[in-house]
Amino acid sequence: MKKSILRSLLATGLLLGLSLPAHANGFSAVINGKSIHLDSTYDWNEANVGLGIEYMLPTDARWRKVLFANGFRDSMDEMTYMAGGGIHRRLFESERFAGLYMDAGINLFVMTRDDVEGGRPFPGVLPSLTFGNRYVGMNLTYMPRKAVQEFVNAEFIDPSISGIVFLQFKISVDQLLPSAD
């Protein structure tokens, strides 16, 4: 039941994002891709394959709000689900290169992992950096050593690990939908 709530959120977000072409601005399909276990001596799964959806609320302000839900193969090669939101500050923006931008912020989320809390949803907060343009982008998230120790128990398996970097790729849903012209 615990995982079914997050799976439902993910499925609802995906269906909503793909079924509302009139509201597609701000929606991105997310492809979870890679994790890098810094200073690790253990053979972790670093191919974090999965899908998700991200929605950036419309604003002209430098502070941007984002909502997201996704599922992916975690470092233990188990399915993990998460949903949450974040607040990001627009650090750089240009109309060159199809609207090149860079944001930095924090993401708050609820996540499930089989190896944490027996698979029950637990909260988290992590810093993130996002860059891209109107068509594609990349989310970069960092989990510091302290968070690895507290939440994932990875230090028990690999005492040399000093943090984890996660990469997600995203494509604007506008680019996936047929043009209304």
N, C-alpha and C positions, 0 to 999 in steps of 0.2 A: 504494500500500500504506500509506503514512504516514497519509493522510487516512482510509483505510478503518478503521484502528484507532479513531480518534476517532469516526467515524460509527457504528461498532459499539457503542462505549461509550454514545453518545447513544441509539441505538435500544434497547439493552438497558435502560438506565435508564428510558426512556419506557414500554417494555412492562412492566417490573417494577412501576413506579409505578401504571400503569393496570390491572394484572391482579391486584393484591393488595388488595382492598377491606378485608380484615381488618387490614392493616398501613398503611392510607392515612394515619393520623395522621402528620403531619410531612412528607408529600409535597405538593409544589406543582407545578403546571404553570407554566412560565415563558414569558412572551411578551416577546421582545427587542423593544425599541421605538425608542429614540432615542439619538443621540449628539449632543453639542454640542461643537464644535471652538472652544475659547476663543480670542478675538482673531484668528481666521482670516481670511485674504483669499482663500483658495481655495474652490472650490465642491465640498466633500466630500459624499459620500452620508451624510446624517444620519438616514435612515430605515433603521435596522438591523433589518429584519424577520427574525424567526426564532423557533424554539421550543426549549424545553428542559425539564428536570426538576430539581427541587431537593429534597433530603431533609434535614430537621433531625433529628439524632439525639435521642431522648427523654432529658430530664434535668430536674431541678429546680434545678440550679445556675445561677448567673448567667452562666457561660461556656457558650456554645452551639457545637456543632460542626455544620457543614453540608457536604453533598456535592452536587455539581452537574455537569451536562453539558448543553451546548446548541450549536446551530448557528445562524448568522445572517449576513446580508449586512453586510460590514464597510464601512469608510469609502471603500474603493476599489470598492465595489459587487461584491465577490467573496464567495463563501461561505467562512466561517471556522468552525472547530469548536474547542471547548474542553471540558475536563473537569478537575475538581479538587475542592478542599475549602477550608474556612475555619474560623477560630475567631472568634467574635463575643461581645462582652460585652453583656449585657442592661443598657441604661442606664435604661430606663423601662418600667414595666409597670402596667397597670390593668385591672380587670375591666370598667370603663366602656367604652362603645363597642365591645362584642364582643371585649374583650381587647386593647385598644390597647397597642402596644409599640414600642420603638425600640432597635436594636442597632447597635454599631459594632465593626469588626474588620478582619481582613485575609483575603484569599483567595489561595491558592496554586493554580496551574493549569498545565496543558500545553495549548498552543494551536497551531493551524496557520494560516498566512496565506501566500498565494501570493507576496506581496512581502517576506516575511521568511524567511531561511534556505532559499530555494527551495521553500517549502511543507513543509519538514520540521518536525515538532513541536518547540517550544521552550518552556522554562519561563517563568513570570511570577509576580509577586506584586503585588497592588494593595490599597489601602485600600477599605473599603466601609461604607456606612450603609444600614440596612434599617429600614423602619417599616411597620406595618400592623396587622391584627387577625387573628382566627381564620379569616377568609374571604378577604381580599385583602391584598396588600402591594406594596411597591416597593423594589427594590434600586437603590442609587445608588453608582456606582463612579467614582473619579477617577484618571486617568492623568496624572501631572505632566509638565511640559515635558521633564525629563531622560529619563524613560522613553520619551516620544515620539521624542526624538532618538536614543536608543540602540537601540530595538527596531523602530520602524516606519518610520524614515527619512522621516517626514512633513515634517521641517524642510527637507529638500532641495527638496520641492515647495512648501512654504509656510513661509518663515522667520519669519512673524509668529505662528504658532501657539504658544500658551502652555500648553496642556494639553487634555485631552479628558474630558468627563463622559459617562457611560453610564447610561441608565435602563432598567430591566427591570420589568415588571409581573408579578405572580404571583397565582394563585388556588389555594386549597387544593383538593387532589384530592377531599377529603371532599365538597366542594360540587358536584363533577362526577358523583359516583356516586349511584345511587339509595339511598334510606334503607332500612336493614334493618328498620325498624319496620313 
